[in-house]
Amino acid sequence: MEKLKIFFEDRAFGVCSKLGEKLNFPIDSIRLFFIYTSFITMGSPIIVYVTMAMMMKIRKYFRKSNNPILFD
């Protein structure tokens, strides 16, 4: 079970972790919220999750492009 958890945490986008850090809220509770609301609402929170993941990737890309490492 622990290997499965590590597998998904390594390959996930980190949206729940980032929200947990920003809101000072347990990460497991946020993950369960996304899972339960996805079942109840037929998957609409998945769209929110993917949108947030893409926004995080875009922000990370722009941060890298704005701070290039210069070699002398």
PDB file with SEQRES, HELIX, SHEET and CRYST1 records, atoms N, CA, C and O in Angstrom:
SEQRES   1 A   72  MET GLU LYS LEU LYS ILE PHE PHE GLU ASP ARG ALA PHE          
SEQRES   2 A   72  GLY VAL CYS SER LYS LEU GLY GLU LYS LEU ASN PHE PRO          
SEQRES   3 A   72  ILE ASP SER ILE ARG LEU PHE PHE ILE TYR THR SER PHE          
SEQRES   4 A   72  ILE THR MET GLY SER PRO ILE ILE VAL TYR VAL THR MET          
SEQRES   5 A   72  ALA MET MET MET LYS ILE ARG LYS TYR PHE ARG LYS SER          
SEQRES   6 A   72  ASN ASN PRO ILE LEU PHE ASP                                  
HELIX    1 AA1 GLU A    2  ARG A   11  1                                  10    
HELIX    2 AA2 VAL A   15  LEU A   23  1                                   9    
HELIX    3 AA3 ILE A   27  ILE A   40  1                                  14    
HELIX    4 AA4 SER A   44  ASN A   66  1                                  23    
CRYST1    1.000    1.000    1.000  90.00  90.00  90.00 P 1           1          
ATOM      1  N   MET A   1       0.828  -1.205   0.000  1.00  0.00           N  
ATOM      2  CA  MET A   1       0.000   0.000   0.000  1.00  0.00           C  
ATOM      3  C   MET A   1       0.866   1.260   0.000  1.00  0.00           C  
ATOM      4  O   MET A   1       0.549   2.244  -0.669  1.00  0.00           O  
ATOM      5  N   GLU A   2       1.955   1.216   0.755  1.00  0.00           N  
ATOM      6  CA  GLU A   2       2.839   2.377   0.836  1.00  0.00           C  
ATOM      7  C   GLU A   2       3.504   2.655  -0.509  1.00  0.00           C  
ATOM      8  O   GLU A   2       3.686   3.815  -0.879  1.00  0.00           O  
ATOM      9  N   LYS A   3       3.870   1.605  -1.243  1.00  0.00           N  
ATOM     10  CA  LYS A   3       4.488   1.786  -2.560  1.00  0.00           C  
ATOM     11  C   LYS A   3       3.518   2.456  -3.524  1.00  0.00           C  
ATOM     12  O   LYS A   3       3.921   3.295  -4.330  1.00  0.00           O  
ATOM     13  N   LEU A   4       2.245   2.090  -3.442  1.00  0.00           N  
ATOM     14  CA  LEU A   4       1.228   2.701  -4.298  1.00  0.00           C  
ATOM     15  C   LEU A   4       1.084   4.187  -3.986  1.00  0.00           C  
ATOM     16  O   LEU A   4       0.971   5.010  -4.894  1.00  0.00           O  
ATOM     17  N   LYS A   5       1.088   4.519  -2.716  1.00  0.00           N  
ATOM     18  CA  LYS A   5       0.970   5.922  -2.302  1.00  0.00           C  
ATOM     19  C   LYS A   5       2.171   6.729  -2.799  1.00  0.00           C  
ATOM     20  O   LYS A   5       2.006   7.838  -3.307  1.00  0.00           O  
ATOM     21  N   ILE A   6       3.358   6.184  -2.656  1.00  0.00           N  
ATOM     22  CA  ILE A   6       4.573   6.868  -3.114  1.00  0.00           C  
ATOM     23  C   ILE A   6       4.548   7.032  -4.627  1.00  0.00           C  
ATOM     24  O   ILE A   6       4.945   8.075  -5.146  1.00  0.00           O  
ATOM     25  N   PHE A   7       4.081   5.998  -5.342  1.00  0.00           N  
ATOM     26  CA  PHE A   7       3.995   6.057  -6.803  1.00  0.00           C  
ATOM     27  C   PHE A   7       3.131   7.224  -7.251  1.00  0.00           C  
ATOM     28  O   PHE A   7       3.536   7.995  -8.121  1.00  0.00           O  
ATOM     29  N   PHE A   8       1.939   7.362  -6.666  1.00  0.00           N  
ATOM     30  CA  PHE A   8       1.037   8.436  -7.081  1.00  0.00           C  
ATOM     31  C   PHE A   8       1.523   9.804  -6.628  1.00  0.00           C  
ATOM     32  O   PHE A   8       1.325  10.790  -7.338  1.00  0.00           O  
ATOM     33  N   GLU A   9       2.153   9.887  -5.467  1.00  0.00           N  
ATOM     34  CA  GLU A   9       2.656  11.176  -5.004  1.00  0.00           C  
ATOM     35  C   GLU A   9       3.806  11.663  -5.873  1.00  0.00           C  
ATOM     36  O   GLU A   9       3.941  12.865  -6.103  1.00  0.00           O  
ATOM     37  N   ASP A  10       4.635  10.744  -6.357  1.00  0.00           N  
ATOM     38  CA  ASP A  10       5.749  11.133  -7.224  1.00  0.00           C  
ATOM     39  C   ASP A  10       5.282  11.595  -8.590  1.00  0.00           C  
ATOM     40  O   ASP A  10       5.895  12.480  -9.186  1.00  0.00           O  
ATOM     41  N   ARG A  11       4.210  11.011  -9.094  1.00  0.00           N  
ATOM     42  CA  ARG A  11       3.769  11.298 -10.450  1.00  0.00           C  
ATOM     43  C   ARG A  11       2.574  12.248 -10.526  1.00  0.00           C  
ATOM     44  O   ARG A  11       2.140  12.606 -11.620  1.00  0.00           O  
ATOM     45  N   ALA A  12       2.051  12.651  -9.397  1.00  0.00           N  
ATOM     46  CA  ALA A  12       0.920  13.582  -9.380  1.00  0.00           C  
ATOM     47  C   ALA A  12       1.422  14.998  -9.652  1.00  0.00           C  
ATOM     48  O   ALA A  12       2.623  15.261  -9.603  1.00  0.00           O  
ATOM     49  N   PHE A  13       0.524  15.871  -9.930  1.00  0.00           N  
ATOM     50  CA  PHE A  13       0.883  17.248 -10.250  1.00  0.00           C  
ATOM     51  C   PHE A  13       1.261  18.063  -9.018  1.00  0.00           C  
ATOM     52  O   PHE A  13       1.942  19.080  -9.145  1.00  0.00           O  
ATOM     53  N   GLY A  14       0.843  17.647  -7.849  1.00  0.00           N  
ATOM     54  CA  GLY A  14       1.155  18.389  -6.637  1.00  0.00           C  
ATOM     55  C   GLY A  14       0.155  19.468  -6.304  1.00  0.00           C  
ATOM     56  O   GLY A  14       0.445  20.360  -5.507  1.00  0.00           O  
ATOM     57  N   VAL A  15      -1.019  19.399  -6.902  1.00  0.00           N  
ATOM     58  CA  VAL A  15      -2.037  20.422  -6.654  1.00  0.00           C  
ATOM     59  C   VAL A  15      -2.507  20.360  -5.203  1.00  0.00           C  
ATOM     60  O   VAL A  15      -2.587  21.389  -4.531  1.00  0.00           O  
ATOM     61  N   CYS A  16      -2.811  19.181  -4.727  1.00  0.00           N  
ATOM     62  CA  CYS A  16      -3.298  19.048  -3.351  1.00  0.00           C  
ATOM     63  C   CYS A  16      -2.223  19.444  -2.347  1.00  0.00           C  
ATOM     64  O   CYS A  16      -2.523  20.068  -1.329  1.00  0.00           O  
ATOM     65  N   SER A  17      -0.977  19.086  -2.625  1.00  0.00           N  
ATOM     66  CA  SER A  17       0.119  19.457  -1.733  1.00  0.00           C  
ATOM     67  C   SER A  17       0.291  20.969  -1.676  1.00  0.00           C  
ATOM     68  O   SER A  17       0.476  21.542  -0.602  1.00  0.00           O  
ATOM     69  N   LYS A  18       0.228  21.605  -2.832  1.00  0.00           N  
ATOM     70  CA  LYS A  18       0.386  23.062  -2.894  1.00  0.00           C  
ATOM     71  C   LYS A  18      -0.766  23.766  -2.168  1.00  0.00           C  
ATOM     72  O   LYS A  18      -0.549  24.733  -1.437  1.00  0.00           O  
ATOM     73  N   LEU A  19      -1.993  23.271  -2.377  1.00  0.00           N  
ATOM     74  CA  LEU A  19      -3.145  23.854  -1.672  1.00  0.00           C  
ATOM     75  C   LEU A  19      -3.021  23.670  -0.171  1.00  0.00           C  
ATOM     76  O   LEU A  19      -3.323  24.580   0.602  1.00  0.00           O  
ATOM     77  N   GLY A  20      -2.575  22.486   0.240  1.00  0.00           N  
ATOM     78  CA  GLY A  20      -2.403  22.219   1.658  1.00  0.00           C  
ATOM     79  C   GLY A  20      -1.383  23.136   2.305  1.00  0.00           C  
ATOM     80  O   GLY A  20      -1.576  23.605   3.427  1.00  0.00           O  
ATOM     81  N   GLU A  21      -0.285  23.392   1.582  1.00  0.00           N  
ATOM     82  CA  GLU A  21       0.736  24.300   2.105  1.00  0.00           C  
ATOM     83  C   GLU A  21       0.218  25.729   2.180  1.00  0.00           C  
ATOM     84  O   GLU A  21       0.436  26.418   3.177  1.00  0.00           O  
ATOM     85  N   LYS A  22      -0.466  26.177   1.132  1.00  0.00           N  
ATOM     86  CA  LYS A  22      -0.970  27.557   1.097  1.00  0.00           C  
ATOM     87  C   LYS A  22      -2.047  27.798   2.153  1.00  0.00           C  
ATOM     88  O   LYS A  22      -2.057  28.836   2.815  1.00  0.00           O  
ATOM     89  N   LEU A  23      -2.964  26.821   2.306  1.00  0.00           N  
ATOM     90  CA  LEU A  23      -4.092  26.997   3.221  1.00  0.00           C  
ATOM     91  C   LEU A  23      -3.832  26.468   4.627  1.00  0.00           C  
ATOM     92  O   LEU A  23      -4.674  26.595   5.515  1.00  0.00           O  
ATOM     93  N   ASN A  24      -2.641  25.868   4.819  1.00  0.00           N  
ATOM     94  CA  ASN A  24      -2.302  25.257   6.101  1.00  0.00           C  
ATOM     95  C   ASN A  24      -3.367  24.236   6.513  1.00  0.00           C  
ATOM     96  O   ASN A  24      -3.896  24.275   7.623  1.00  0.00           O  
ATOM     97  N   PHE A  25      -3.661  23.328   5.590  1.00  0.00           N  
ATOM     98  CA  PHE A  25      -4.715  22.326   5.761  1.00  0.00           C  
ATOM     99  C   PHE A  25      -4.120  20.953   5.445  1.00  0.00           C  
ATOM    100  O   PHE A  25      -3.233  20.863   4.597  1.00  0.00           O  
ATOM    101  N   PRO A  26      -4.575  19.887   6.095  1.00  0.00           N  
ATOM    102  CA  PRO A  26      -4.017  18.557   5.815  1.00  0.00           C  
ATOM    103  C   PRO A  26      -4.212  18.133   4.356  1.00  0.00           C  
ATOM    104  O   PRO A  26      -5.308  18.245   3.808  1.00  0.00           O  
ATOM    105  N   ILE A  27      -3.152  17.654   3.748  1.00  0.00           N  
ATOM    106  CA  ILE A  27      -3.165  17.286   2.328  1.00  0.00           C  
ATOM    107  C   ILE A  27      -4.121  16.115   2.077  1.00  0.00           C  
ATOM    108  O   ILE A  27      -4.821  16.087   1.065  1.00  0.00           O  
ATOM    109  N   ASP A  28      -4.145  15.163   2.992  1.00  0.00           N  
ATOM    110  CA  ASP A  28      -5.032  14.010   2.823  1.00  0.00           C  
ATOM    111  C   ASP A  28      -6.501  14.425   2.786  1.00  0.00           C  
ATOM    112  O   ASP A  28      -7.296  13.837   2.054  1.00  0.00           O  
ATOM    113  N   SER A  29      -6.857  15.429   3.569  1.00  0.00           N  
ATOM    114  CA  SER A  29      -8.242  15.914   3.570  1.00  0.00           C  
ATOM    115  C   SER A  29      -8.601  16.558   2.237  1.00  0.00           C  
ATOM    116  O   SER A  29      -9.718  16.398   1.745  1.00  0.00           O  
ATOM    117  N   ILE A  30      -7.661  17.279   1.660  1.00  0.00           N  
ATOM    118  CA  ILE A  30      -7.907  17.910   0.363  1.00  0.00           C  
ATOM    119  C   ILE A  30      -8.064  16.853  -0.717  1.00  0.00           C  
ATOM    120  O   ILE A  30      -8.941  16.960  -1.574  1.00  0.00           O  
ATOM    121  N   ARG A  31      -7.213  15.827  -0.678  1.00  0.00           N  
ATOM    122  CA  ARG A  31      -7.321  14.738  -1.658  1.00  0.00           C  
ATOM    123  C   ARG A  31      -8.668  14.028  -1.543  1.00  0.00           C  
ATOM    124  O   ARG A  31      -9.322  13.753  -2.549  1.00  0.00           O  
ATOM    125  N   LEU A  32      -9.071  13.737  -0.318  1.00  0.00           N  
ATOM    126  CA  LEU A  32     -10.363  13.081  -0.121  1.00  0.00           C  
ATOM    127  C   LEU A  32     -11.513  13.968  -0.606  1.00  0.00           C  
ATOM    128  O   LEU A  32     -12.485  13.468  -1.170  1.00  0.00           O  
ATOM    129  N   PHE A  33     -11.406  15.275  -0.388  1.00  0.00           N  
ATOM    130  CA  PHE A  33     -12.422  16.201  -0.872  1.00  0.00           C  
ATOM    131  C   PHE A  33     -12.561  16.103  -2.385  1.00  0.00           C  
ATOM    132  O   PHE A  33     -13.675  16.007  -2.901  1.00  0.00           O  
ATOM    133  N   PHE A  34     -11.432  16.127  -3.106  1.00  0.00           N  
ATOM    134  CA  PHE A  34     -11.476  16.018  -4.561  1.00  0.00           C  
ATOM    135  C   PHE A  34     -12.072  14.679  -5.002  1.00  0.00           C  
ATOM    136  O   PHE A  34     -12.853  14.624  -5.952  1.00  0.00           O  
ATOM    137  N   ILE A  35     -11.703  13.620  -4.318  1.00  0.00           N  
ATOM    138  CA  ILE A  35     -12.215  12.287  -4.690  1.00  0.00           C  
ATOM    139  C   ILE A  35     -13.714  12.206  -4.463  1.00  0.00           C  
ATOM    140  O   ILE A  35     -14.453  11.791  -5.356  1.00  0.00           O  
ATOM    141  N   TYR A  36     -14.176  12.598  -3.279  1.00  0.00           N  
ATOM    142  CA  TYR A  36     -15.601  12.491  -2.966  1.00  0.00           C  
ATOM    143  C   TYR A  36     -16.458  13.412  -3.831  1.00  0.00           C  
ATOM    144  O   TYR A  36     -17.515  13.010  -4.315  1.00  0.00           O  
ATOM    145  N   THR A  37     -16.002  14.638  -4.020  1.00  0.00           N  
ATOM    146  CA  THR A  37     -16.796  15.543  -4.853  1.00  0.00           C  
ATOM    147  C   THR A  37     -16.800  15.107  -6.318  1.00  0.00           C  
ATOM    148  O   THR A  37     -17.758  15.375  -7.044  1.00  0.00           O  
ATOM    149  N   SER A  38     -15.743  14.444  -6.747  1.00  0.00           N  
ATOM    150  CA  SER A  38     -15.727  13.926  -8.123  1.00  0.00           C  
ATOM    151  C   SER A  38     -16.784  12.847  -8.311  1.00  0.00           C  
ATOM    152  O   SER A  38     -17.446  12.794  -9.348  1.00  0.00           O  
ATOM    153  N   PHE A  39     -16.941  11.995  -7.316  1.00  0.00           N  
ATOM    154  CA  PHE A  39     -17.973  10.962  -7.409  1.00  0.00           C  
ATOM    155  C   PHE A  39     -19.374  11.563  -7.328  1.00  0.00           C  
ATOM    156  O   PHE A  39     -20.274  11.143  -8.054  1.00  0.00           O  
ATOM    157  N   ILE A  40     -19.555  12.526  -6.461  1.00  0.00           N  
ATOM    158  CA  ILE A  40     -20.875  13.109  -6.254  1.00  0.00           C  
ATOM    159  C   ILE A  40     -21.314  13.941  -7.457  1.00  0.00           C  
ATOM    160  O   ILE A  40     -22.478  13.892  -7.855  1.00  0.00           O  
ATOM    161  N   THR A  41     -20.389  14.703  -8.034  1.00  0.00           N  
ATOM    162  CA  THR A  41     -20.746  15.628  -9.116  1.00  0.00           C  
ATOM    163  C   THR A  41     -20.389  15.100 -10.498  1.00  0.00           C  
ATOM    164  O   THR A  41     -20.373  15.860 -11.467  1.00  0.00           O  
ATOM    165  N   MET A  42     -20.109  13.843 -10.597  1.00  0.00           N  
ATOM    166  CA  MET A  42     -19.800  13.180 -11.874  1.00  0.00           C  
ATOM    167  C   MET A  42     -18.545  13.738 -12.544  1.00  0.00           C  
ATOM    168  O   MET A  42     -18.488  13.816 -13.771  1.00  0.00           O  
ATOM    169  N   GLY A  43     -17.553  14.122 -11.767  1.00  0.00           N  
ATOM    170  CA  GLY A  43     -16.252  14.447 -12.321  1.00  0.00           C  
ATOM    171  C   GLY A  43     -15.915  15.895 -12.551  1.00  0.00           C  
ATOM    172  O   GLY A  43     -14.832  16.181 -13.062  1.00  0.00           O  
ATOM    173  N   SER A  44     -16.781  16.830 -12.201  1.00  0.00           N  
ATOM    174  CA  SER A  44     -16.460  18.236 -12.473  1.00  0.00           C  
ATOM    175  C   SER A  44     -15.246  18.749 -11.688  1.00  0.00           C  
ATOM    176  O   SER A  44     -14.539  19.606 -12.217  1.00  0.00           O  
ATOM    177  N   PRO A  45     -14.953  18.286 -10.464  1.00  0.00           N  
ATOM    178  CA  PRO A  45     -13.728  18.754  -9.796  1.00  0.00           C  
ATOM    179  C   PRO A  45     -12.454  18.302 -10.499  1.00  0.00           C  
ATOM    180  O   PRO A  45     -11.391  18.886 -10.288  1.00  0.00           O  
ATOM    181  N   ILE A  46     -12.546  17.289 -11.316  1.00  0.00           N  
ATOM    182  CA  ILE A  46     -11.366  16.857 -12.065  1.00  0.00           C  
ATOM    183  C   ILE A  46     -10.944  17.963 -13.030  1.00  0.00           C  
ATOM    184  O   ILE A  46      -9.752  18.181 -13.249  1.00  0.00           O  
ATOM    185  N   ILE A  47     -11.915  18.653 -13.600  1.00  0.00           N  
ATOM    186  CA  ILE A  47     -11.613  19.772 -14.501  1.00  0.00           C  
ATOM    187  C   ILE A  47     -10.901  20.882 -13.728  1.00  0.00           C  
ATOM    188  O   ILE A  47      -9.946  21.474 -14.232  1.00  0.00           O  
ATOM    189  N   VAL A  48     -11.356  21.163 -12.525  1.00  0.00           N  
ATOM    190  CA  VAL A  48     -10.724  22.181 -11.683  1.00  0.00           C  
ATOM    191  C   VAL A  48      -9.298  21.750 -11.338  1.00  0.00           C  
ATOM    192  O   VAL A  48      -8.372  22.559 -11.397  1.00  0.00           O  
ATOM    193  N   TYR A  49      -9.123  20.483 -10.982  1.00  0.00           N  
ATOM    194  CA  TYR A  49      -7.806  19.955 -10.617  1.00  0.00           C  
ATOM    195  C   TYR A  49      -6.828  20.071 -11.790  1.00  0.00           C  
ATOM    196  O   TYR A  49      -5.704  20.544 -11.619  1.00  0.00           O  
ATOM    197  N   VAL A  50      -7.253  19.646 -12.964  1.00  0.00           N  
ATOM    198  CA  VAL A  50      -6.377  19.698 -14.140  1.00  0.00           C  
ATOM    199  C   VAL A  50      -6.058  21.151 -14.511  1.00  0.00           C  
ATOM    200  O   VAL A  50      -4.929  21.455 -14.896  1.00  0.00           O  
ATOM    201  N   THR A  51      -7.035  22.038 -14.399  1.00  0.00           N  
ATOM    202  CA  THR A  51      -6.798  23.453 -14.677  1.00  0.00           C  
ATOM    203  C   THR A  51      -5.762  24.027 -13.710  1.00  0.00           C  
ATOM    204  O   THR A  51      -4.859  24.757 -14.120  1.00  0.00           O  
ATOM    205  N   MET A  52      -5.899  23.696 -12.436  1.00  0.00           N  
ATOM    206  CA  MET A  52      -4.941  24.173 -11.443  1.00  0.00           C  
ATOM    207  C   MET A  52      -3.553  23.593 -11.705  1.00  0.00           C  
ATOM    208  O   MET A  52      -2.551  24.291 -11.543  1.00  0.00           O  
ATOM    209  N   ALA A  53      -3.485  22.331 -12.107  1.00  0.00           N  
ATOM    210  CA  ALA A  53      -2.203  21.703 -12.415  1.00  0.00           C  
ATOM    211  C   ALA A  53      -1.531  22.391 -13.599  1.00  0.00           C  
ATOM    212  O   ALA A  53      -0.323  22.627 -13.582  1.00  0.00           O  
ATOM    213  N   MET A  54      -2.307  22.707 -14.612  1.00  0.00           N  
ATOM    214  CA  MET A  54      -1.745  23.382 -15.784  1.00  0.00           C  
ATOM    215  C   MET A  54      -1.270  24.784 -15.426  1.00  0.00           C  
ATOM    216  O   MET A  54      -0.233  25.230 -15.916  1.00  0.00           O  
ATOM    217  N   MET A  55      -2.010  25.478 -14.583  1.00  0.00           N  
ATOM    218  CA  MET A  55      -1.591  26.812 -14.149  1.00  0.00           C  
ATOM    219  C   MET A  55      -0.273  26.740 -13.387  1.00  0.00           C  
ATOM    220  O   MET A  55       0.594  27.596 -13.561  1.00  0.00           O  
ATOM    221  N   MET A  56      -0.121  25.713 -12.539  1.00  0.00           N  
ATOM    222  CA  MET A  56       1.122  25.545 -11.797  1.00  0.00           C  
ATOM    223  C   MET A  56       2.294  25.278 -12.737  1.00  0.00           C  
ATOM    224  O   MET A  56       3.380  25.823 -12.542  1.00  0.00           O  
ATOM    225  N   LYS A  57       2.085  24.448 -13.751  1.00  0.00           N  
ATOM    226  CA  LYS A  57       3.147  24.140 -14.718  1.00  0.00           C  
ATOM    227  C   LYS A  57       3.530  25.379 -15.523  1.00  0.00           C  
ATOM    228  O   LYS A  57       4.711  25.610 -15.786  1.00  0.00           O  
ATOM    229  N   ILE A  58       2.540  26.172 -15.912  1.00  0.00           N  
ATOM    230  CA  ILE A  58       2.812  27.388 -16.681  1.00  0.00           C  
ATOM    231  C   ILE A  58       3.592  28.386 -15.834  1.00  0.00           C  
ATOM    232  O   ILE A  58       4.545  28.996 -16.318  1.00  0.00           O  
ATOM    233  N   ARG A  59       3.199  28.557 -14.583  1.00  0.00           N  
ATOM    234  CA  ARG A  59       3.918  29.469 -13.692  1.00  0.00           C  
ATOM    235  C   ARG A  59       5.353  29.020 -13.496  1.00  0.00           C  
ATOM    236  O   ARG A  59       6.272  29.840 -13.486  1.00  0.00           O  
ATOM    237  N   LYS A  60       5.546  27.707 -13.337  1.00  0.00           N  
ATOM    238  CA  LYS A  60       6.894  27.161 -13.171  1.00  0.00           C  
ATOM    239  C   LYS A  60       7.733  27.403 -14.423  1.00  0.00           C  
ATOM    240  O   LYS A  60       8.916  27.728 -14.321  1.00  0.00           O  
ATOM    241  N   TYR A  61       7.139  27.248 -15.585  1.00  0.00           N  
ATOM    242  CA  TYR A  61       7.835  27.487 -16.854  1.00  0.00           C  
ATOM    243  C   TYR A  61       8.269  28.941 -16.964  1.00  0.00           C  
ATOM    244  O   TYR A  61       9.409  29.220 -17.335  1.00  0.00           O  
ATOM    245  N   PHE A  62       7.366  29.875 -16.643  1.00  0.00           N  
ATOM    246  CA  PHE A  62       7.696  31.285 -16.747  1.00  0.00           C  
ATOM    247  C   PHE A  62       8.745  31.699 -15.718  1.00  0.00           C  
ATOM    248  O   PHE A  62       9.571  32.568 -15.997  1.00  0.00           O  
ATOM    249  N   ARG A  63       8.724  31.104 -14.560  1.00  0.00           N  
ATOM    250  CA  ARG A  63       9.756  31.410 -13.565  1.00  0.00           C  
ATOM    251  C   ARG A  63      11.127  30.972 -14.067  1.00  0.00           C  
ATOM    252  O   ARG A  63      12.119  31.674 -13.872  1.00  0.00           O  
ATOM    253  N   LYS A  64      11.179  29.814 -14.710  1.00  0.00           N  
ATOM    254  CA  LYS A  64      12.455  29.342 -15.251  1.00  0.00           C  
ATOM    255  C   LYS A  64      12.926  30.229 -16.389  1.00  0.00           C  
ATOM    256  O   LYS A  64      14.116  30.528 -16.486  1.00  0.00           O  
ATOM    257  N   SER A  65      12.008  30.657 -17.257  1.00  0.00           N  
ATOM    258  CA  SER A  65      12.412  31.469 -18.410  1.00  0.00           C  
ATOM    259  C   SER A  65      12.794  32.888 -17.999  1.00  0.00           C  
ATOM    260  O   SER A  65      13.574  33.531 -18.701  1.00  0.00           O  
ATOM    261  N   ASN A  66      12.278  33.386 -16.904  1.00  0.00           N  
ATOM    262  CA  ASN A  66      12.630  34.731 -16.444  1.00  0.00           C  
ATOM    263  C   ASN A  66      13.948  34.765 -15.688  1.00  0.00           C  
ATOM    264  O   ASN A  66      14.541  35.833 -15.535  1.00  0.00           O  
ATOM    265  N   ASN A  67      14.410  33.627 -15.219  1.00  0.00           N  
ATOM    266  CA  ASN A  67      15.649  33.568 -14.442  1.00  0.00           C  
ATOM    267  C   ASN A  67      16.638  32.611 -15.087  1.00  0.00           C  
ATOM    268  O   ASN A  67      16.951  31.565 -14.519  1.00  0.00           O  
ATOM    269  N   PRO A  68      17.133  32.963 -16.271  1.00  0.00           N  
ATOM    270  CA  PRO A  68      18.092  32.057 -16.910  1.00  0.00           C  
ATOM    271  C   PRO A  68      19.427  32.083 -16.178  1.00  0.00           C  
ATOM    272  O   PRO A  68      19.826  33.111 -15.631  1.00  0.00           O  
ATOM    273  N   ILE A  69      20.097  30.970 -16.173  1.00  0.00           N  
ATOM    274  CA  ILE A  69      21.400  30.881 -15.558  1.00  0.00           C  
ATOM    275  C   ILE A  69      22.437  31.258 -16.619  1.00  0.00           C  
ATOM    276  O   ILE A  69      22.516  30.635 -17.677  1.00  0.00           O  
ATOM    277  N   LEU A  70      23.198  32.250 -16.326  1.00  0.00           N  
ATOM    278  CA  LEU A  70      24.193  32.737 -17.285  1.00  0.00           C  
ATOM    279  C   LEU A  70      25.551  32.150 -16.951  1.00  0.00           C  
ATOM    280  O   LEU A  70      25.971  32.149 -15.794  1.00  0.00           O  
ATOM    281  N   PHE A  71      26.227  31.657 -17.959  1.00  0.00           N  
ATOM    282  CA  PHE A  71      27.557  31.102 -17.781  1.00  0.00           C  
ATOM    283  C   PHE A  71      28.579  32.087 -18.331  1.00  0.00           C  
ATOM    284  O   PHE A  71      28.447  32.573 -19.454  1.00  0.00           O  
ATOM    285  N   ASP A  72      29.597  32.377 -17.527  1.00  0.00           N  
ATOM    286  CA  ASP A  72      30.637  33.308 -17.974  1.00  0.00           C  
ATOM    287  C   ASP A  72      31.733  32.565 -18.664  1.00  0.00           C  
ATOM    288  O   ASP A  72      32.703  33.173 -19.115  1.00  0.00           O  
TER     289      ASP A  72                                                      
END                                                                             
